[in-house]
Amino acid sequence: MTATQTIDTDIRPISDLRNKFAEIADYVQGGNTIIFTRNGYGCMVTMSFDAYKHLNDPVIGELNKADALCEDDTRHYTRAQSLKILKEHRDARRKVHA
């Protein structure tokens, strides 16, 4: 799946997951996603493993980079210090883009 490819999404009741599992499995293997509803509200999304992996690979890569940076950094911060630094960086970015 490429960044320009569109994904078809279907909305179905959660009972279809039990009653039409084979059909749903085939549908999502074709690159589609299904939003399941319970009592009229969205409750879960189903997609193929490849689609899921495609969504998560960049996130996992960035987390691995962050872990590597942390291992090489001798500084250690408390949770409060980390949050303060992150907020300062966020606020600095907002000023640049304002």
N, C-alpha and C positions, 0 to 999 in steps of 0.2 A: 504494500500500500504506500503510495507516495503522498506528499503533502497536498498535492492538488487533487487527489482522488476524493470523491465524495463517498460518504457512507450512507447507505439506506438504513433508516430506522423505522421500526414497526412498533406499535403499541398494542399490547395484548393483556388480557386478564391473567393473573397468576395461575389460574386453573389450567391454562394451555400448557404450562410447563409440565404438568403431570399427564395431561391427556394427549398432547401432541409432541412429546419429547423428540422423537426421531425427526419430525418435520422441522422443529426448531433447531436441532443440531445441524441439519443440512443447511438451513437458512443462514445461520451465523458463520458456518464454514465458507460460505460464499462472500464473506466480508461485510455482512450486515450486522446490525445490532438490534436488540429488542429491549424495549422498556416494558417491564411487567408492572401491572397495577393491582392493588388490593383495595377494595372498597372505593374505587375511583381515584386513588392516589398512587403515584409512582412509588414502587418499593424496591425494585432491583433492575439492573441492566445486565444483559447477557451478550457476550461477544466471543469471537473465536480466540483461541490462545494466541495466535499470531497477531491479532489486532491488539490484544492486551499487552503483549510483549512490546509491540511497536510503540504503544503509549508510554510504557514504563522504562524502556531502555535508556532514553535520554536522562530521566530522573535518576536512575541507578548510577549512570555514568557520572553525573554531577555529585552525587553523594559519595561515590568512591574517590573523586578528586578532593572533596572536602576532607574526607578521612585521611588521605595521604598528606594534605597540608597540615592537618592537626598533629599527625605523628611527627612531622619535622619541626613543629613549633614548640619551643620550650616554655612559652607563656601559657598560663592556666588561669581561667576566669571562673568566677562563680556564675550561677545562673543569672543573677541580677546584673552583674557586670556585662555578661554577654548580651542580654536584652538591651541594656543601655547603649552599647556599641552598635547593635543592629538598628535601633531607633535613630541614632545619630546619622548612620549611613543612609537610612531611608529618608530622613528629613533633608539631608544634603542633596540627594537625588531629586527630591520634590522641588527644591529651590532652583536647581539647574533647569528643570523642565517647566517651571512656572513662567 
